[in-house]
């Protein structure tokens, strides 16, 4: 089992301080964790053949080749490799499933809280970051080849300093379609690959936590001027928060669509006649949950299920034995539900909290979760005898069944259907809705961060994209 760490493609590692192997060691598997290049080292791109990008993903391909060549020496089976990852690691898993470079390198895949077609993954966003970095580093902005050669001579520490100096919404290079490359990692729009079935047809398990966005609310709440504007219904700020406007050279919305109109619909759907404030932050959390996780993951699974066995889940355990990343990290925040990263606490031990007692409800949930993951790795179908549970049905578009993972697991249907349908109705130009339209619009209706009276300085504009 090969685990790919998260961190928004900008940070993170595979070290055992947070990804300890103890729980998996009872599952008769060989666990592999590793590091890959992140930030500008892993995803810098000029959007052409001079620097196609995706270098961190190519590191992941190289690791899988290493596993094929060497894992037998560690007691592993190169013909039974499962890749799994969470957040950016989950999106990486999805991208590895889609990549032609990984054919035969793995046999099962688990995407946790991440999808290839999410707004923060291979969404075709372009933000002119290469030029911004070049200006900081006194590299050419006119000649792309000279720019790239200049970057290669820059001291790595200086490059990291630039990444830190640029505002958080400006320094995120992300995965992309790199068809200009001599050997593309992602040769086509990911939606097209999913629609046509032109990807690695392996059993695929994918899911989310019930309230993914709750993890990011403390960070949003720190931007007091911004969050007060959200509470007051400022639509310019809602357009930024809902990631339908912001700093982007490429279109976030379909041609002719105004960001403020979309923001008004988002506000009406999640707040309506109610209120949102420090005593009711759930609407904000769910905007993040659905925009960044639920909607893209749901569409990815719907498209993939026409071609390969798909198993869908939601982690919503709130009873005895619950683990919470907020509790582990000492984050003071309202308990809005099972959130982003919570699932990792049931799979990996860490240096912060002790191993739970073997007769505790917590350890039972850990054994349950690990048994599901390891059974899927062995057989391509998730199952467990730790807790009574029904057979996990294969997901298909007609019934859209999924497993609810908690102390009393049950089968559900059409997860968050109304919320998913709402986002599918929004005219967003990203691959989870339709193949990305790269044509130039005649007008420029979206709100951008320099528009008069409709935005705030970037330092107080935490769009969804910059949160991961």
N, C-alpha and C positions, 0 to 999 in steps of 0.2 A: 504494500500500500504506500503510494507516494503522495505526500501531503505538500500542497503549495500554499505558502503563507499569504495573508492579505496585507493591507496597508496602503490601499489607494494607488498602487503602482508607484508610490513615492517613498515608502518606508517599510519597515517590518523585516523579520528574519525567521529562520527555521530553528532557532536555538531552543534548547530544552528548558530554559528558564520559564517559558510560558507554554511550550509545546512538549511537555514531558511525555515519555512513551509508556509509563507504567500501566495504564489501563489497557492499552492495546497488546501488551505483552501476555495477557491472559487469553488473547483471541487467536493464538496460533497463526500469527501473520508476521511478516518482516516489515517494519515501518521505516520509511525513508523520509527525512525532512532535509531541506537544503536552502541555500540562498540563491537569489538571482539578482541581476542588476535592476535597480529601480531609479526613479527620478530621471534627470537628464542623461544619466549613464545608460539607463535601460530603454528609454523611450523618446529621446531627442529625435526630431525629424524635421526635414525641410520639405516634406511632402513631395519628394521626387527621388530619382535614382541616386542623387548625391548622398542622401541620408534617409533611407526609407523608413527607419524606425524599427520598433518591435524587437530590439536587441534582448531585452529581458525575457521575452517569450522564446527567442531562439536559445537562450540559456536553458530554459525549461525543456526544450526539445533535446538539447545536448545531454541533459541529465537523464532523460528517458532512454537515450541511446546507451548511456553508461550503465543504467539499470539492466538493459538487455544483455550487455556484454559481461556484467560482473555480479549480478544479484545471486546467481547460483552459488557463488563462493561464500555467500552469507546465509545459505539455506533457503533462499527464495526461488520462486518459479518464474522465469522470464515469460512464460506463456500464460501467466495469470496475474497480470499487473493491473491494479486499480489506481486511478488518479483521483484525488479529492482535494478540495480547497475551499476557503471561506472568504467572502467579500471579494477583493481583487483576486484572491486565489480561486474563488468560485468562478469568477468571470474568466480567469485564465484556463480553468478546466474546460469551460464551454468553448473557448477559442482553440484549445488543443483538439477538442472533438472536431471542430470545423477545419482544422489545418490539414492540407495534404502532406505536410512534412512529418506527420506523426503516424502515418499508416503502419499498423502492426506493432506499434510501440506500447500500447496498452489495450485492455480488454473490457474494462468497466470504468464508468466515470460518475463522480458525485460532485454536483455544483451546489455549494451552500451559500445562500445570500449573495448570489452574483450571477450575471448573465452576460453573454457576449454582446448583446444588443442594448445594454443599459446606457443611459445618457453619459455615464462616466467611464464606459468601456469603448468598444469599437463603434462609436456613434457618428463618426465622420466630422466631429467638431474640429475646426481650425481656428487658432487664436493668435497666429503671427508670433508665436513664442520664439522661434529661431531668431527672428530679427530683434526682438527685445533682448534676448541673451547677447546677441552680437554687439548691440550698442553698449551694454554694460562692460563687455570684454574688449571693446575697441577693435572688433573684427569687422570685415567688410559686410555691408548690408546690400550691396549691389550685385556682387558676384558670388553666387551660391557656392561654387566650388572652392573659392578662396575662403569663404566663411567657414565651411566645414573643415578645411585644412587648418585654419586658425584655431578652431575649437579643439582639434586633436593635439595642438601644442600647449593648450591651457593646462595649468596645474590643476589637478582634481579638486584640491581644497578651494581654489578660486572659483571653480565652477559651482561648487556647493554653496559658496558665499553668495553668488549671484542668485541661485535658486532660493535662498533664504531672503535675499534683499527684495526680490520681486514680491508683490502682494500675493497672498495665498490663492487668489482666484486667477492669477496670471501665470503660475509656474508649473502647471500640471500638463506634462506630455502624457498622452494616453495611447493605447493600441489603435491600430488603423489598418485599412486595406492597403497593402504594400505591393500592389501589382507591378510597380516599376522595378522591384527587386529582381535580381537574376534568379533567385529561388524564393518566391514569395511565401511568407508564412500564412497570409490571409489574402488570397488572390482576388476575391470577389466580395461584394457587399454581403455581410453575414446573413442577412435575411434571405438573399437569393440562394445561398448554400443550404439553408434550412428548408426553404420551400422545395428545392429540387431533390433533396436527399443526397447531395454531393458532399458528404462528410463521413466520418468514421462511424459506421453503424454498430455501435456497441450499446449494451444496456446502460441506461442513463438515469440516475436518481438526482432529483433537484428539489429544493425547497427553500422556505424562508422561515423566519421567526414571526410570531404573531404581530409584534409591534416593533419592527426593525428600526424605525425612525426615532424611537425613544432614546436610543444611545446618543444621538446627535443633539438632543434638545439642550443639555447643559451648555454646549458650545454656542448654540444660537442665543441662549438666554444671556450670555455674557455681553453680547452686543446690545446694550440697553436701549440706545436710540432706535436701532433697527427693530428690535422686538416690540417696543412700544408702538412703533408705526404699524407693525403687523396687527397688534391688538386693536388699533384704531381703524383698521380696514384700509390703510393706504395701499392702493392698487399697484402703484409703481413698485413698492417694496414687495408686495405679494407676487408680482411678476418675476422679480429676482429670486425670491424664496422658492417659488415653484419651478424655477429653472426654465422659464419660457422667455426670458430676456437676460441680457448680460453681455460680457465681453466675448464676442465670437465673430470671426471673419466669415464663417459659414452660417447659413440660415438655421435657426432653431425651429422656426415655425414655417408652415407652408406659405407660399406667395400670397400677398394681399391680406394676411391675417395680422391684426393688431394685438400686441402682447397684453395691453391693458384689458382688452375684451376677454382674452383667455383667463387672465388673472381674476377678473370679475366672476367668471364661471367657477373657477377653483374656489374662490372665497364663498360663493353661494352654496357650493356643494358641501364643503367641509365645515362651514360656520353657519350659513343661512341666517335664520332669525335668532340663533343662539348667540353666545358670546365666547370669546377666546381670551384667556389671560393667564396670569401665574397660577390661578386656581383651576384652570382648565387648559392644559397644554396639549391634550390628546389630539385636537384637530391639526396642530402643527406637526406633531409626530407622524400622523397618518398621511399628511401630504408627502413627507419624505419617504415613508414606507412604500407608498403606492407609486410615486413618481420614479423613484430610484431602484426599487426592488420588485414589488409585486407585479406591476404592469409588464415590465420587460421579461421577468422570469416566466410569467404566465404565458406570454406570447411565444417565447422560446420553446417551452414545453409543448404548446399546442402544435407548433410547426414541426418540431422534431418527432412528435408521437405518430405522425403519418408514415414514418420511415423506420423507426427503431423502438424497442420497448422502453417506455418511460415510466418512472415511479416518482410521484410527486408527494410532498409532505409539507406540513406546517408544524413547527414546534411551539406548543402553547401550554406547557406544563407550569401550573401555578400552585400546585398542592404541596404536601409534605415532600421534602427532599429537593425543593427548587434551588437552583443555583443562579446567581445574578452577577453580572460583571460589575454593576454599580456597587454592589456590596463588597466584591473582591477588591476593587480599586478605591473604595471609600468615597465614591462620588455622591454628593448630596443632591438628590433630584427626586421629584415625585415618582412613585412607582406606577408607570403607565402600562406595564405588561412585559412579556418576554421579548427581549430586544436583541439587536445586533450584537454578535459575539457570544451571547449566552450559550449557544449550542456548543462552542468549543470547550466550555467548562465541564461538559459531560463526556468529552472525548480525550482530553489531555490534562495531565496534572501540571501544576506550576509551582514556582518557588514561594508563592504568597500564602496559599492556604494548605492545611494538612490534608493528607489522604483521609477521606471519611471512614468511619467505622464500618466493618463489613456487614453489620446487621442494621445499618441505618437506611432510611428511605432514600437519602441522597445517593448512597452507594448502589442501591437497587436501580435508580434512574441511570446512573453511570453505566452499570452493567447492561441495562436495556439498550441504551443508545449505542454502545460499543458493539453489542451483539448484532444490531441491525446493520451497522456499517461493515463489520467483518463478514457477516453472512452474505451480504451483497458482493463483497470482494471475492468470496469463494465460489458463489453460485450464480451471480448476476441477478439474484432476486432477494430483496430484504425480508428477513423474518427473524423472530426471536421467541424463545421459550422462557425468557426471564419474567415477562408479564403476559397474562392472557391477552391475546390480540387476534383479530380476524385476519384472514389472508389479505395481503396487500395487493390490491388490484392494479393492473396495468392501466395507466392513464390513456384516455382517448378523447377526441374532441366531442364525441356524442354525449358521454356520461360525465367526463371530467372529474373522476374520482381521485381522492388523495387520502393519505393517512394523517390523522391528528396524533402527534407524538406527545403523550403525557402519561400519567400513571395508570390511566384507563384508555388505552389507544382505541380509536374508532375510525371508521371510514367516513369521510365527508365528501360532498360534491360541490363543484363550482365555487372554489375558494375565493372569497371576497368579490363575488361576481359583479355586484353593482359598482364597486369602486374600480374594478378593472375595466368594465364597460365605459365608465365615465372617462377614463384616460384614453381609451381607444377612440372616443368621440372628439378628443381634443386635436386640433390640426397641427401636430408636432412633426417636424421633418427629421425623424430618426428611425432606424431600422426596425424597432419594435412595433412601429405603426405601418410603415411601408418602406419600400426601397428608397434610399436617400436620393432626393432630387438636388443635384449640384448645379442646376441652372441658376442664372442670375435673375432676380426679380427686377421689375421696372421701378418699384418703389422700395423703400426701406422702412417698413412700419413698426419694426420691433423697438422696444425701449432699450437703449444702450446706456452704459454707465456715464456717458458725458452729456446726455440729453438734458436740456434746460428744464429745471423744475420737476423732473420726473425721476431723479435718481439721487443717490447719496455717494459720498466718496467710497472707493472700493474697500477701505479698511473696515467699514461697517456694513458691508453687503455680503453676508455669507450665503451664496447660492448653494443649492444642493450639490452641484458638481464639485465644489471645493471642499466639501465635508468629508470626502472619502480618501 
